[in-house]
Amino acid sequence: MSSVGEQIRAQIPFQRRNAASLALLIFAMVLTLAAIAEVGLARDGKIPAGLFVYGGGLAVLSFIAFFAQTRFAPYADPLLLPLAVALNGIGLATIYRLDLDTSVDKQPALLDGTAAKDAADAPSQLMWTFVGIMLFVAAVFIMRETDKTDAKLSFTPKTAQRYTYLIGLGAIILLLLPIVPGIGRQINGARVWISIGGFSVQPGEFAKLLLVVFFAGYLVNKRQAMSLIGKKIGPFSLPRGRDLGPIMIIWIFCLGVLFVQKDLGTALLYFGLFVSMLYIATQRVSWVLIGVGLLAVGIFVATLLPFMGHVNQRIDIWQNPKPYFDGGCLLESGRVVPVNPDTEIFKRMAAAGKLSPGLSACAELGGEYSDSAQLMKGLYALGQGGVLGTGLGQGEPWKTPLSFSDFIFDSIGEELGLTGLMALLLIYALIVQRGMKTAIAARDPFLKLFAGGVSFVLALQVFVIVGGVTKLIPLTGLTTPFLSQGGSSLMANWILIAILVRMSHDARKPAPQAIQDEGMTQVVSLR
């Protein structure tokens, strides 16, 4: 890997690409402003006032981030910041379109019951964008000289390597916070939230970054031992038995997260992150095969446990969502009983004034409640969008529950079509590609693993949520990076971009030149 890194560093021009980054940033802002303007023109036939509030606000914040990058990381990859701004801008424009104040066509649908009640909040998303970009600026300033451990007034990934196990403990504490009585909250069947002072935070979004540091620090010290070959079975080389211990511990830990929090997506993300970083460190395909096998075994075990009804329902809905449409109740016998608005028990609960008649009806039957309406309506929205989409402001994405958060990918697909979705996935792919290139070009083994892990965690999160809403894999509760409404995900992902920006700066900057006039040893020949 070191020889490949040297080849890449030799091909990288040691020059500042700030002009190219600025041009791309302006293009990203034009894209955002055009999206917001199109929403107003499609609805009211005029430029909306939100163009100056949301578009202008994002533009100011983006240029603040750009000037911070040029000041503290002038050799950084020119694509990372513009790509992140483009995703954030498209997400903000979509949430602005879904906001109740701007969705004029939604009001009649709310009255006749064809629209889903949600909480799309564009002002809140702009506020969290401000917080996220300020964290980006702070992180770029603090993480100076990522290849040093003694830089003044800085805390770099290389500094964090000295506290590998302490940071790992911090990640575990963050993951366990949602199960603490009093602050933990269960939403949509998964217990991954904490509520403090009226604010809800998803600590797992920050725990994933700490886990990357822990995995990188651990594997740097252990990768030689874990690269040793134990037995060969056919074309595959299996590791030694004693080296399987760490992956078994991580496997048990992820199963614990799955059992306690009932969140399949989080368990998949953490275990996939460890296996991918293990492959980067050892370059052994056998580790990947073992990881996939353990993941399959873990999911199979989860389906057999009676208290994992929520996970079982997610898998059942993935296989056959029809029985759960508009509400279904999984009984202990394994039979699914409809509790949708057409059933008598639902009508009885509604007449009694229950806030959630379907959930109350299922509780009376003694089963586990779930609803596949959001998944099926999201698929209908994708079908409605087709190849080119209905156009921003001209579709009906508000018919899908959680269209502003978990299913924002489907909302964008309805109005921008398959073409728009492919463009979004290409942006994600470019961020991951630039992160992987930074990892290969990094000079330090720890920094290589750290940059590779940060890039892969973004790629895996996008795969899990996009695969879930398109019915490729069972639906999970992860957010779509930069697009979904919410502060936890936005802040964590802006910190992720800051890490890649700082590390790309150190990988691309020229090496210090030797001083020719002082301190050089002169060799005098007497011949």
Protein Blocks (a to p, Z undefined) as FASTA:
>chain_A
ZZmmmmmmmmpccbdfklmmmmmmmmmmmmmmmmmmmmmmmmnopacfklmmmmmmmmmm
mmmmmmmmmmmmmmbcfklmmmmmmmmmmmmmmmmmmpmklmmmlmmmmmnopaccdddd
fklmmmmmmmmmmmmmmmmmmmgoklbckbghiacfklmmmmmmmmmmmmmmmmmmmmpg
hjacceehiacbcceehiacdfklmmmmmmmmmmmmmmmmmmmmmmpcfbdehjbccddf
klmmmmmmmmmmmmmmmmmnopaklmmmmmmmmmmmmmmmnopaklmmmmmmmmmmmmmm
mmmpmklmmmmmmmmmmmommlmggiaaddfkopacdfbfkbmklmmmmmnopablmlmm
mmmnopacddfklmmmmmmmmmmnmmnonbehiacfklpghklmmmmmmmmmmmnojmlm
mmmmmmmmmmmmmmmmmmmmpmbfklmmmmmmmmmmmmmmmmmmmmmmnomaccdfbdce
hkagcjklmmmmmmmmmmmmmmmmmmmpccddddfkgopacdddfZZ
